[in-house]
Amino acid sequence: MTAKFESNSLTHPMSLICPLCRDALLPAGKSYRCGKGHSFDLAKEGYLSLLHGRQKGDGRGDSKAMMLARDRVHRAGVFDPLLQALSALRFDPPLRSVLELGCGEGFFLGHVARAHQVPVSYGLDLSVDAVKLAARTQRQSLILRADLLTGLPFADASLDLVQSIFAPRPLAEIRRVLRPGGHALFIYPQADHWHELRAFLPLAGIGEEKLQAAGLAGFVPVSEEAVVTPRELTHDLLTDLVEMSPSIHRLERDGVPWREQLPARLTATLSVRVMLCRKP
C-alpha cells in the first residue's frame, strides 16, 4: 500500500500539505512527513490520519452501523441512476486527480475514479469507521481522516476535481485547492427525496441550504441535472436508508420503534440534484 501512495504522490507531488505548517507532505515509509519534521503515520488499515493535538474526532462523524447500512444500500444498486449521471459527466481536459469530501465508505469516489480513469484519488472523512472501510474497499485511493471544516490539507491550485456528495461544501477552501479550470461537483437532495418514506417516520427535513448551492461566486456553472426516479425498496433496504441517515440519532434517542413502522415494501423517489461548476 505504501508503494501505491508513493506512486500517487509522485504523479501529483505537491497536493498534500501538513495541517500544522502548510508545508508539503510526502511519503516516507509508513508515514507522511513534511520538511519541518512533522510526521503522520499510516494506520494499519491503510488510511492516513491528519488529526493532531486536541483534534481527536472521537464521537464525531458517522458510526460503524451507519457506514455498514450505507454500504449495503449502495451494493443493492439503490443509487444506480445517480451513478449513471456521474458516468455521463464530461471533463476536458481529462481529470488527473479527484478529492471527495465526506467520502464515507468511498463508494462514489471509487465510481468516479473508475468511470473517468482518474489516476490520483483522495477521500476525506472525519469518521474513523468510514475511513477504515474506505481504505479497505478503495485501495487505489489515499484515504484521509481529517475535519473538512478546519481547512483542507491540500496545496493551492493542486486538484482537478473536488466533489461533495451529500456532504458539507466549504466553498472557499474548494476554490483554493482547485487548479484554474478545475471542477467542483455538488450533489444534494431535493425536497421530494424519499418523501414517501417520510410518511412513516418523522425524519429530519431537507433544509434550504441543501436545495441551493448558494455562494458560488468564483465558479462558472457547467451543467445541472435533476436525477428523479422511483426505486422499489424492501423492508431491509428501507431500514438501511433510515439507519444511514442523520435522523437515526434522534429516532434512537427518543426510543422510536422505527423499524416496526416501516412497510414490507415501498416505492420511493430518489430525487437529487447534480451540479457541476468550473473554477475559471
N, C-alpha and C positions, 0 to 999 in steps of 0.2 A: 504493500500500500504506500510505503514511503516513496518508492520509485515513481508510482503514479502521480503523487503530489509534486514531486520534483519536476516531472515532465510538464505538468500543467503550469508550474511556476516559471519554468524556462520559456514556455510558449508565450506567457503573458507576465513578464518578470516583475513589473512594478505595481501589480494590482493590490496585493495585500499589504496593509500597513499596521504598525504597532499601535494599539489603542492607548498606550501610555505616552509615547513621544512622537508619534506620527511618522517615524522612520520606516523604511521598507522592511517587511518581514520575509525572510527567506528560509527554505527548508534546510535543516541541519540534523541529519539522522532522524530520530523520532521526535524532534522538536522543530519549532519555527523560532528564529531569533532575528533581532534587529541589530543594527550597527552599534547601538548604545548598550547592548548586553542584556536587554530584556528577552526572556525566553518563555515560550508557551508550548507545553507538551501535548502530543497527540494522545488521546485516550486509547485504551486497549481496544475499544470498539471501532476506532478509526476516525472519530471526529476531533476537531481542534477547538478547545475552549479558549476564548479570548476574554472571559470574565476575569476580573482582577480586584484586589483589595477587598472591599466590602460587597462587591457585585457578585454575590453568590447565586442569585437567581432561584434559591430554594423556594418551592411552593408557588412559583410563577410559571406561566405557560400551561399548555395543555397536558393533562395527565396521561399515564400509560393507557388507561382504559379508553380515553378519548382517541388516542392515536391508533389503537388497535381497531376501534369501531370505524374510524375513517379509512383505514387500510382495507377493511372488509367491504365497505361501500364502494371504494374505487375499484377493487378487484372484481366486484359484481357488475361493473360496467354502468353504474348509475350516471356517471358524468361523461359517458362516451360522446354525447353531442358536443360538449364543450371541448373535448379532445380533438374532435374533427375541426372545430373552429380554430383551435390553436395550430393545427397542422396546416390549415389553409392560409395562415398569415404569410405575408411576403416581406422579406428583408433584403435590401440592396444597399451596400454590398453584403455578402453572406456574413453571418454572425461568427465572431471569433470567441466571444465569451458571454456568459449569462449568469446573473445572480438572482436567486429568488429570495424574497423577504418573507419570513414566516413560512418556511418551506414545509413544516410538518414532517411527515414521513418521506417526502421527496417525490411523490407521485407525479405532480405536474412538472417539476424540474426535470425529472428523467424523461418525460414525454417530449418536452420542448427541445431538450438537448439531442434526443434521438431524431425527432422529426425534422429538425433543421440542421443536423450534423454539426453541432456546436462543439468544438474540441475542448474548451475550457469551461467548466460549470462549477458554480458555488451555490450552496444552500445555507441559509442562516435562520436560526430559530433559538429562542430562549429556553424552551422546554428540554430538559435533559433526556426525557423519554423520546421526544421527537428526534433529536439528533442521533441518538443511539440507533433508532430504527432506520433513519435516513442513511446513516453511514453504512449500515448493513445491506440495504437494498439498492443504494445508488453509489456503487463502488467507483464509478467513473468521475464522481464529483468530490470536491473538497467541501465537507460539511462543517460549518462553524457554529459554535454555541456563543451567542452574543446577544446583547439587547439592542435591537434596531432603533430604539428611541433615544439612545445616548450617542448617536453618531455611527456611521457605517465604517468598518475597518478597511476601507479601500481608498486608494490614491485618487486624486483629482483626475477626471477625464481618462479613466482606466478601463471602463467596461462598455460593451456594445449593447447589452440589453439588461435592464432591471425589471423584474416582474413582481407584482404584488397581487396575489390571488386569494381573495377573502382575508386579507391581512392589512395591517396599517400601511399608510403611504407617507413616509417622511419626505415630502416633495423637494424641499431644499437640498437634502442630502442626496436624493436620487439625481437631481440635476448636477450636483457637484461631481459625482463619481462617473457619470456618463460622459463618454467622449463626444465631441461635436459630431452630429449625425447619428448618435446612438439613440436607442429606442427605450421608452418606458411602456410597460404593459400593465393595465389595471383591470382587474376583473372583480365585480362586486354584485351582490344580489339585487334584483328589482323587487318592487313592492309585493308582487304576487308570487314570489319564490316560496314553493312548498305551502301555499296558502291553504290547501285542502287539509294538510296536517295540523294546521293551527286551529281547525275546528274541534280537534280532540284534546289539545293540550294548550295551556297558557304559555306559549313560547315567547321569547323576547321579540319585540317588534324590530323592524328594519328601519333604522334612523335615516333621516335625510342626508346625513353625512356619508352614508353608504350609497345613496342613489345618485349623487352628483360628484364628479371628480372636480371639485372646486379648487381654485387657486392654481390653475395650470399655466399661469404666466411663465414664459420661458420655455414652453413646449409648443410644438406645432401639431395639431391633430392630423393623424394619418388615416385612421379608419375607426369606425364604431359599429358594433353589431349587437343585436339582442339575440340571445340563444334561449328560445322558449319552446319547450316540448314536454308532452306528458310522459311520465315514467310509471311503469307498473311495479309496485313495491310490495314485497311480502312483509309479514309482521316482523321478521328478523331484520330486514333492511330498514323498516320504519324505526325499530328500536335503535339500530346503529346510527341512523340520521339524527335522532334526538341525543344519543349519548356522545356524539362527536361535536355537538353544538355547545356554545356557552350557556344555553338555557339549562343544561344538565345540573349546573351548580345550584341554581335556585330550586329546581324540582326536587333534588335530593335533600337540600337544606330544609325545605318545607315539608318533607315527608310525603310528597305527592305519589300515589301509586300509579305512576305514569305508564308503566308497561301494560297494565291491565286495561288502560283506557284506549290503547291503540287497536285498530281493527285488524282482522286477519289479513286483509289485502286492501290496497288503496291505490287509485290512480292519482298521482300528484304531479304538479307542474314544476319542472326545473326552469327557472327564469333568472338569467344572469345577463349582465352587460359586459361586453369585451371592448375595451378602449385602448387603442394603440396610438402613442404620441412619439414625436421625434424631437430631440434637442438640436436646435439649429447649429 
